[in-house]
Amino acid sequence: MYIRKILILIAGIGLVLMGSFAFYIYKVMFMSNTSFETDYVHIYIKSETTLNQFLNQVDPYLLNTDDFNVLAKRKKYNVRPGKYRINKGMSNNDIINSLRSKNITVNITYNNIKDLNDLAGKISSQIEADSISFLNTFKTGFFREKGFDERNILSMYVPNSYNFFWNTSAEKFNERMFEEYTKFWQKNNRVEKANKIGLSKIEVMILASIVYEESKQNIDLRKIAGVYINRLNDNWKLGADPTVKFAAYQLDEYKNTVIRRVLNKHLKIDSPYNTYKYHGLPPGIISMPSIQAIDAVLNYEKHNYYFFAANPSKPGYHSFAKSLSEHKRNARKFHKYLNSKGIKK
């Protein structure tokens, strides 16, 4: 009788232990282990993050980090860089499965870029790679192999929205952008159109950057492009104010300034970007042109205009002229408007 009681006790203790162990397994694997109140949180895991570093990172979002760590080790989870989503109420098992296979992509958007520093800053704010790593890649042979020099690297980046994994490296980003650049030129007969007007792809981008800086109103872009094409075809100097501003901004005396009015002293700046001083296109793009400006050059409006000036009665638009005398009248109206606003430089 005594032995029987001992066996029953042992069996009871065993059942309790087994039950406790089963509950512990259930708790570690299947019970909710999230501590946040929002519907979800995004976790950004940097490259080369260790498990301990990751545990410290997710600790604010978990009820019990130790339980998560136990299951992570049991399932031989290796930390993978990227962007991940953890939903409210997820179990440790759900979280680990998500971290293993559901790296979320991000949409990278850039436009209105002035130079490579601006580009590096804009992109690095949206993915893991920092601006220094991007600036370093601009010095590599990758771009020379693709036909770009330091003055025209920016022309490889067609402004748009692109889907990337957050942990994409600067090198991989550039490779993808060249693929997108190639696709862009293959669409809508863009290469054929460039050949037809006698410009290379980079030359189209250079002219488009000037057109874009002249006007942000799409309705004027094709007509402005037509003016510059007319000047190029007749061997005129382009005489583009945005190129003069660009040339000035390369000089120390104009750093951190805004030129609102192009003056005679600006026209005397000796720079290959000064299209009042030198014939042909400048040696590089002066900013990142919009897709609309690129297509405006490729589909420029055919007309007999050789001049244009900002139209003070329609801000953002222009008055076009066929003769210099007509242009001077238009220009005087705009200069009078600038004087009325007190804009002297």
C-alpha positions in Angstrom: 0.0 0.0 0.0 2.8 2.4 0.9 4.7 1.6 -2.3 1.5 2.3 -4.3 1.1 5.7 -2.7 4.7 6.5 -3.6 4.1 5.5 -7.2 1.0 7.6 -7.4 2.8 10.6 -5.9 5.7 10.2 -8.3 3.2 9.9 -11.2 1.4 13.0 -10.0 4.6 14.9 -9.7 5.6 13.7 -13.2 2.3 14.9 -14.6 2.7 18.3 -13.0 6.2 18.6 -14.3 5.2 17.5 -17.7 2.3 19.9 -17.6 4.5 22.7 -16.5 7.0 21.9 -19.2 4.3 21.7 -21.8 3.0 25.0 -20.7 6.5 26.5 -20.8 7.0 25.2 -24.3 3.6 26.6 -25.3 4.4 29.9 -23.7 7.8 30.2 -25.4 6.5 29.2 -28.8 2.9 30.2 -29.2 1.8 32.8 -26.7 1.8 36.4 -27.6 5.1 38.1 -26.7 4.7 41.6 -27.9 4.5 44.6 -25.6 3.6 47.5 -27.9 0.1 48.9 -28.3 0.2 49.8 -32.0 -0.9 47.4 -34.7 2.7 46.7 -35.7 6.3 48.0 -35.5 9.1 47.9 -38.0 12.5 46.6 -37.0 15.5 47.8 -39.0 18.4 45.3 -38.5 21.8 46.6 -39.7 24.3 44.4 -41.4 26.7 42.5 -39.1 24.4 42.8 -36.1 25.0 40.1 -33.6 22.3 38.2 -31.8 23.0 40.0 -28.5 22.8 43.4 -30.2 19.6 42.4 -31.9 18.1 41.2 -28.5 18.9 44.6 -27.1 17.2 46.3 -30.1 14.0 44.3 -29.8 13.8 44.3 -26.0 11.4 47.3 -25.8 8.9 45.5 -28.0 8.9 42.1 -26.2 7.2 41.0 -23.0 9.9 38.4 -22.3 13.2 38.7 -24.2 14.7 35.6 -22.5 11.9 33.4 -23.8 12.5 34.8 -27.3 16.2 34.1 -27.0 15.6 30.5 -25.9 13.5 29.8 -28.9 15.8 31.7 -31.3 18.7 29.5 -30.2 16.6 26.4 -30.4 15.5 27.2 -33.9 19.1 28.2 -34.8 18.0 31.7 -35.9 20.8 33.7 -37.5 20.3 37.4 -37.5 19.6 38.7 -41.0 19.8 42.4 -41.9 16.8 44.2 -43.3 13.5 45.8 -42.5 10.9 43.6 -40.8 7.4 43.9 -39.5 6.3 42.6 -36.1 2.5 42.6 -35.6 0.8 43.1 -32.3 0.1 39.7 -30.6 2.7 37.7 -32.5 4.3 34.7 -30.7 8.0 34.2 -30.6 7.6 31.5 -33.3 5.8 33.9 -35.6 8.3 36.6 -35.0 11.3 34.4 -35.8 9.6 33.0 -38.9 9.0 36.6 -40.0 12.6 37.6 -39.3 13.8 34.7 -41.4 11.8 35.1 -44.5 10.0 38.4 -44.7 12.5 41.1 -45.4 10.3 44.1 -46.4 11.2 46.4 -49.3 11.1 50.2 -49.2 10.3 52.7 -51.9 13.3 54.9 -52.7 12.3 58.3 -54.2 14.5 61.1 -55.3 14.2 64.2 -57.5 15.2 67.8 -57.5 18.8 66.7 -56.8 21.5 69.3 -57.3 24.7 67.3 -57.0 26.2 64.0 -55.8 26.4 65.1 -52.2 22.7 65.9 -52.3 22.0 62.5 -54.0 24.1 60.6 -51.4 22.3 62.3 -48.6 18.8 61.8 -50.0 19.3 58.0 -50.7 21.2 57.3 -47.5 18.2 58.7 -45.5 16.1 55.9 -47.0 18.3 52.8 -46.8 21.0 51.4 -44.6 24.0 52.5 -46.6 25.4 55.9 -45.4 26.2 58.9 -47.5 30.0 58.3 -47.1 29.7 54.9 -48.7 27.8 56.4 -51.6 30.3 59.2 -52.1 33.1 56.6 -52.1 31.4 54.6 -54.8 31.3 57.7 -57.1 35.1 57.5 -57.1 35.3 53.9 -58.4 35.8 52.6 -61.9 32.1 51.5 -62.1 30.9 54.7 -63.6 33.8 55.0 -66.1 33.1 51.5 -67.3 29.5 52.6 -68.0 30.6 55.7 -69.9 30.2 58.4 -67.3 32.8 60.8 -65.9 32.7 62.7 -62.6 30.8 65.6 -64.2 28.0 63.4 -65.5 27.5 60.6 -62.9 24.3 62.3 -61.8 22.8 61.7 -65.3 22.7 57.9 -64.6 20.1 58.4 -61.9 16.6 58.9 -63.5 14.4 60.5 -60.9 11.6 58.2 -59.9 10.4 55.8 -57.2 12.2 52.5 -56.9 11.7 49.4 -54.8 14.7 48.2 -52.7 15.5 46.1 -49.7 16.4 48.4 -46.9 19.8 46.8 -46.4 20.9 47.2 -50.0 24.6 48.3 -50.3 25.7 51.4 -52.1 27.4 49.3 -54.8 24.2 47.2 -55.4 22.1 50.3 -55.5 24.3 51.8 -58.2 24.2 48.5 -60.2 20.4 48.6 -60.1 20.2 52.2 -61.1 22.3 51.5 -64.2 19.8 48.8 -65.1 16.9 51.3 -64.6 18.8 53.9 -66.6 19.2 51.3 -69.5 15.5 50.4 -69.3 14.5 54.1 -69.3 16.4 54.7 -72.6 15.0 51.6 -74.2 11.5 52.8 -73.7 9.5 55.1 -76.0 12.2 55.1 -78.6 14.3 57.5 -76.6 17.7 56.3 -78.0 16.3 56.6 -81.6 15.0 60.1 -80.8 18.4 61.2 -79.3 20.2 59.9 -82.4 17.7 61.8 -84.7 18.5 65.1 -83.1 22.2 64.4 -83.0 22.8 64.1 -79.3 24.1 61.4 -77.1 22.2 60.2 -74.1 24.5 62.2 -71.8 24.1 65.3 -74.0 20.3 65.0 -73.8 20.6 64.8 -70.0 22.8 68.0 -70.0 20.4 69.9 -72.1 17.4 68.6 -70.1 19.1 69.8 -66.9 19.2 73.3 -68.3 15.6 73.1 -69.6 14.5 71.9 -66.2 16.3 74.7 -64.3 14.6 77.2 -66.7 11.1 76.2 -65.9 9.2 73.8 -63.6 6.1 74.3 -65.7 5.7 71.3 -68.0 3.7 73.2 -70.5 6.8 75.3 -71.4 9.4 72.6 -71.4 9.1 71.5 -75.0 9.1 75.0 -76.3 12.2 76.0 -74.3 13.9 72.9 -75.5 13.1 73.9 -79.0 14.8 77.3 -78.5 18.0 75.7 -77.4 17.9 73.1 -80.2 17.5 76.0 -82.7 20.5 77.8 -81.2 22.6 74.6 -81.3 21.7 73.8 -84.9 22.6 77.4 -85.9 25.8 77.3 -84.0 24.7 80.0 -81.5 25.9 80.2 -78.0 23.2 78.7 -75.7 23.2 81.8 -73.5 21.4 79.9 -70.7 21.1 81.7 -67.3 21.1 78.5 -65.2 24.5 77.5 -66.5 25.9 80.9 -65.5 24.4 80.4 -62.0 26.0 77.0 -61.8 29.4 78.4 -62.9 29.1 81.1 -60.2 28.2 78.6 -57.5 31.5 76.8 -58.1 33.3 79.9 -56.9 34.0 80.5 -53.2 32.5 84.0 -53.3 29.1 82.6 -54.2 29.0 79.7 -51.8 25.9 79.6 -49.7 24.3 82.4 -51.7 21.2 82.5 -54.0 21.5 84.3 -57.3 18.0 85.6 -58.2 19.1 87.9 -60.9 21.9 87.2 -63.5 24.1 90.3 -63.8 26.8 91.3 -66.3 29.5 90.3 -63.8 28.1 86.8 -63.8 28.3 86.6 -67.6 32.1 87.3 -67.4 32.8 84.3 -65.3 35.4 82.2 -67.1 34.0 78.6 -66.9 33.2 76.0 -69.5 29.7 76.0 -67.9 29.2 79.7 -68.9 27.2 79.3 -72.1 27.2 83.0 -72.7 31.0 82.7 -73.1 31.5 79.3 -74.8 29.7 77.6 -77.6 27.9 74.3 -77.3 26.7 72.3 -74.3 28.5 72.6 -71.0 30.7 69.6 -70.0 28.2 68.2 -67.4 24.7 68.4 -66.1 23.9 71.2 -63.8 21.2 69.4 -61.8 19.1 66.2 -62.0 16.5 66.8 -64.8 13.0 65.6 -64.4 11.7 62.8 -66.7 9.4 65.5 -68.3 12.4 67.7 -69.1 14.3 64.8 -70.6 11.3 63.9 -72.8 10.9 67.6 -73.6 14.3 67.6 -75.2 13.7 64.4 -77.1 10.3 65.6 -78.3 11.2 69.3 -78.5 8.7 71.7 -80.1 9.7 72.7 -83.6 9.3 76.5 -84.1 11.2 79.6 -85.1 11.8 81.0 -81.6 15.4 81.8 -80.6 14.7 83.8 -77.4 12.5 83.6 -74.2 12.2 85.6 -71.1 10.2 85.0 -67.9 6.7 86.4 -68.1 6.0 88.7 -65.1 2.2 88.6 -65.7 2.3 84.7 -65.6 4.8 83.7 -62.9 6.5 80.4 -63.9 5.8 80.9 -67.6 7.8 82.5 -70.4 7.4 84.9 -73.3 9.0 83.7 -76.5 10.4 85.8 -79.4 11.8 85.2 -82.9 13.9 88.4 -83.0 16.3 90.1 -80.7 14.3 93.3 -80.7 11.2 91.5 -79.6 13.1 89.6 -76.9 14.5 92.9 -75.5 11.0 94.2 -75.1 10.1 91.0 -73.2 13.2 91.2 -71.1 12.6 94.8 -70.2 9.2 93.9 -68.8 10.8 91.2 -66.6 13.6 93.5 -65.4 11.0 96.1 -64.5 9.2 93.5 -62.5 12.4 92.5 -60.7 13.1 96.2 -59.9 9.6 96.6 -58.5 10.2 93.7 -56.2 13.6 95.1 -55.1 15.5 92.1 -56.5 18.9 93.5 -57.4 21.1 90.4 -57.4 
